């Protein structure tokens, strides 16, 4: 799966949230300053060509739906980060975040419980 650029990911976040959207819907959800319609239309076309979106012609316009779920993309993105920055070690990655994020005792307990529940499954 290809990595999304910053604006592509922004567009996909909107489509994932809305589940289906016209270019106008996407623009409405993006932060100010709003990009030009043609800019987003071009990027949506690229996302369709990359296999992230499907398009359905309705009248003289297109409605777009995600072909890749947020969960699928997130899983790939996390796997890439784990590989690139932590030598593909889940333990090193979790240790990094546990130290750098200054997790509270409650958050650490929650993390431990999640790990223990996975171990017992």
C-alpha positions in Angstrom: 0.0 0.0 0.0 1.3 3.4 -0.9 2.0 6.1 1.6 -0.3 9.1 1.5 1.0 12.7 1.3 -0.2 15.2 3.9 -3.1 16.6 1.8 -4.1 13.2 0.5 -4.3 11.9 4.1 -6.4 14.9 5.0 -8.8 14.1 2.2 -8.9 10.4 3.1 -9.7 11.4 6.8 -12.7 13.3 5.6 -13.9 10.5 3.3 -13.3 7.9 6.1 -15.4 10.1 8.4 -18.2 10.7 5.9 -18.1 7.2 4.3 -19.0 8.7 0.9 -18.5 12.2 -0.3 -18.6 14.6 -3.3 -15.7 16.9 -3.8 -17.8 19.8 -2.4 -18.4 17.7 0.8 -14.6 17.1 1.2 -13.9 20.8 0.8 -16.5 21.8 3.4 -14.8 19.6 5.9 -11.2 20.8 5.3 -9.8 23.6 7.5 -9.4 27.2 6.4 -8.1 28.4 4.1 -10.3 26.2 1.8 -8.4 24.8 -1.2 -9.7 25.4 -4.7 -12.3 22.9 -6.0 -10.0 21.9 -8.9 -7.1 21.2 -6.5 -9.2 18.8 -4.5 -10.9 17.3 -7.6 -7.4 16.5 -9.0 -6.2 15.0 -5.7 -9.4 12.8 -5.4 -8.7 11.6 -9.0 -5.2 10.7 -7.9 -6.5 8.8 -4.8 -8.9 6.9 -7.1 -6.0 6.0 -9.4 -3.9 4.9 -6.4 -6.7 2.6 -5.3 -7.7 4.4 -2.2 -11.1 5.7 -3.4 -13.8 4.4 -5.7 -16.0 6.7 -7.7 -19.6 6.5 -8.8 -21.0 8.8 -11.4 -24.2 10.5 -10.2 -25.6 13.0 -12.8 -22.7 15.1 -13.9 -20.6 14.6 -10.8 -18.9 11.8 -8.9 -19.4 10.4 -5.4 -16.3 8.9 -3.8 -16.1 6.1 -1.2 -13.0 4.6 0.5 -11.6 1.3 -0.9 -9.0 1.2 2.0 -10.3 1.4 5.5 -8.8 3.7 8.1 -7.9 0.6 10.1 -6.0 -0.9 7.1 -4.1 2.2 6.5 -3.3 2.8 10.2 -2.0 -0.8 10.5 0.3 -0.3 7.5 1.4 3.1 8.8 2.2 1.7 12.2 4.1 -1.2 10.7 6.1 1.2 8.6 7.0 3.3 11.7 7.9 0.2 13.7 10.2 -1.0 10.9 11.8 2.4 10.1 12.4 3.8 13.6 12.4 0.8 15.9 14.1 -2.0 14.0 10.8 -3.8 13.6 10.7 -4.2 17.4 7.3 -3.8 19.0 8.9 -3.7 22.4 11.2 -0.9 21.5 8.3 1.1 20.0 6.1 0.7 23.0 9.0 1.5 25.4 9.7 4.7 23.4 6.1 5.9 23.7 5.8 4.9 27.3 8.9 7.0 28.2 8.4 9.9 25.8 4.7 10.4 26.4 5.0 10.4 30.2 2.1 8.0 30.6 0.0 8.3 33.7 -0.3 5.3 36.1 -3.8 4.8 34.8 -2.6 4.7 31.2 0.3 2.3 32.1 -2.2 0.0 33.9 -4.5 0.1 30.9 -1.6 -0.8 28.6 -0.5 -3.6 30.9 -4.1 -5.0 31.0 -4.3 -4.9 27.2 -1.1 -6.8 26.9 -2.1 -9.4 29.5 -5.5 -9.9 27.9 -3.8 -10.5 24.5 -1.4 -13.0 26.2 -4.4 -15.0 27.6 -6.3 -15.1 24.3 
